[in-house]
């Protein structure tokens, strides 16, 4: 598979996912359709699907223009929230489907929004794995709990996303890495993996993708079971630590 990140709306990412075997393509959160269609035309791939992570306009707002004005009425628009524009396929949790030869598994991750979905992709030919996490998991951080709480996010992080193989590439919805890592250093200052990641990203404009294995090492929201983070938060319950971290980040 081939994944092309496209920077849109300053700090947003849309992604083009291409099955290199069949040249079938999907776009994840197509915020700026013209830019996306121009890139797809250069690849020679055929756009067949839209994977929408959630209904917020900076992820789903381009669906109307892409499907309607751009004369793409045949696109399959996947999602799990009736608020997503042009949705025509409501994907159930863990209900696998195909993009060409690629295996796609939607993972329901309700917290940032009640209808948030992450898309897990496996290329059977190469064994490569990727997950598109929208506004749930970022490099070094997590999304705000707009329609859920810390218990919801804990379940998502520790019973869904970190259960994926460590080598799974993480493609998130925003370029928030430097700010996330700056906060992480304020609560986990002696973490060598975190310090190394901070140093690495200083001269980088684009910091995606990460991997699940890397996130486990330096993302503080994935380290709430660690004693150092529990001492920092003054809590022993990891869900309470997660809640405390999110509140601290909200005011950082």
N, C-alpha and C positions, 0 to 999 in steps of 0.2 A: 504494500500500500504506500501511497504517497500523501503526505499532509502538507498543505501550504497555509501558513498563518498569514492573515491579512490584517494589517493595522487599520482600524476604523475609529472614527469619533475620538481621535487623540489617544485614549488609553484602552479602547476596546479591541478585542480580537474577534474576527470571524475566521472560519477555517474552511478550506476546501479539502475534502477527503476523496481520493481517487483510487479505485481498484485498478491497478496497472495491468491486470490480466484482461479485463473486459472494457477498460476505459470508461466505466460508469462512475459518475461523480455525485457526491452530496455536498451541500454547504451547511455548515453549522452556524446558526445565528447570523443570518445574512443582513447586516445592518445597512450596508451601502451596496445595493444590487448592481449598479452600473460598474463599480470597481470590481466586484466579484465576477460578473459576467465577462468582463474584459480579460481577467486572468484565466478564467476557464477556457475562453476561446483560444488562448495562446497554448493551452496544454493539449488541445485536440480531444479532450474528454467530453462526454455527454452528461449534462446535469439532469438527474432524475429525481432527486430527493432533497428535502430540507429537514434537518434535525434541529428542532428548537428546544433549548434547555428550559426556558421559562418565559413568561408573558411580558416582562418589563420591556419598555419600548427600545432600550439600547441593545436588546437581543432579538426581539421579535418584530420590531417596527418596520423592518424592510420586507417582511413577508408579503404585504399587500402590493407593493410596487413590483416585487419580483414575480409573483404569480399573476397579477392582473395586468398592470401597465406594460410589463416586459413580455407579455404574450407567452407565459409559461403555464398555461392552465392545467397541464397534465402532471405537474409536479406532485409527488407525495409529500405532504407536510406533516411530519411527525411531532408529537408532543403529548402532554398529559394534563392539559389545562384548557378549559373552554375559553379562557381569556386570550389565548394565542390567536392572532389574526390568521385566517386562511387555513387553520388546522383541518385536516381531513382524514387523519389517521391517529386515533388515540391509542398510544402504545401502553400495554400493560407491563407491570413490573416483571422483569426477567423474561419477557416474551420475545424470543430471538427472531430476527429477520435477516435478510441478506441485502448487501449492496454489491452487486456482481458476485464475486466469490468471497467477499469479506463477511464475517459473522458479526452482526450488530446485536448487542444486548442492552436494552434500556434499563437503567437502574433508577427507581423512584427514590428521590432524595428530598422529601418535603421538610423545609425549614426556612430557607431564604424566601421561598414562596411555597405554598401548599402543593403546587403542581410542578415543582422543579424535577427535571430528569437529567441524569448524566448518561452519556452514551459510551459503552465499552465496546471496543472494536478489536477483533483478532483476525490477522491474516493467516489462514491455514497453510499457505504456501511457504511463508517465511517464519511463522511463529511470532512475528512482531505484534505487540499489543499496545493499545492506547486508550485513554479515557478522556472524553471531553466533559469538563466539570462545570462549565458555566460560572455561576456565582456561588458555588458551594465550596470548592477547594481551590485556593490560589497557591502560587509559589510562596511559601512561608506564611500563609494565613488562611482564613476561611471567610465566607460571606456573612453579612449581617443576618440576624435571626428575625426577619421582618414578620414572618407568618408561622414561626415555630419558637422553640426554646432550646436551652442547652441540652436537655435530655434528647430532643430530636436530633440535634447535631452530633451528640456523642454516638447515638446509634448509627447514624450515617457514616461517621468517620471510622468507628471501630468495628462495626458489624457489616459494613458494605465496602467502603473504598479501600481500607487497609487490608481487606481480605483478598484484594486483587494481587497478582504477582508483583514482586518488588520491581521488576524490570518494566512494568507498564508505564508508558509515557503519559504525563499529565499535561493536557492542554486546557488552560483555564480561560476565563472570559475577559480578563483585564490585566494590564501591565501595572500591577501594584507591588511588585517584588521589593523594590528598594525601601518603600515605606513599611512594608510588612516586616522586612528583616531588621529595620531600625527599631521597630517595636519589639521584635523578638529578642534583640540584644539587650533591651532594657529589662527583660524579665528572665533571661537565660544567658547571662553575660560570659559564662565560662565554657560554653558549648563550642568545642573546637570545630565541629562540622559547620555550625552556624557562622562562626567567624570566617571560615574559609569561603563559605557561600557569599557572605557580605563582601569580602575582598574581590571575589570573582566578578560580581555583578557591577562593580563601580564604573567600568568603562563600557558597559553593555546597554544598548538601546532596547534590545529584545532579549528577554530572559527565559522565555518558554521554548521548549518544554522542560519540565522537571521529570522526576520519576516518583512512583509511590515509595520506593526504598529510600530515596534521598529525602523526601518530605518527612519520613519517620525520624530522620536524624536531626533535622533542624527546625521543623515547623512546630512552634510551641503548642499549638492546638492539638497536635498529635502526640504530645509528650505530657499530657495531663496526668498520666499514671506514674510519671517520674517523681521521685521524692523531692528533687530540687525545685520543681515547679509547684508542688504542693506546699512546700515551706514558703515559697515566695507569695503564694496566694493566701496562705493561712488557712487552708482547707485540706481535709484528707479525702473527701469524696471527689473523685475525678470529674463528675458532672458539675459539681459546685466550682471546681477549679476552672473548668471550661467556661462556665457562666462568668466567673470573675475576670478571666482573661478577655472575654468578649467585651465586657463593660469597660475594662481598662483600655482596650484598643479603640472603643467608641470615643473615648475622651483623650486619646493620645495626640 
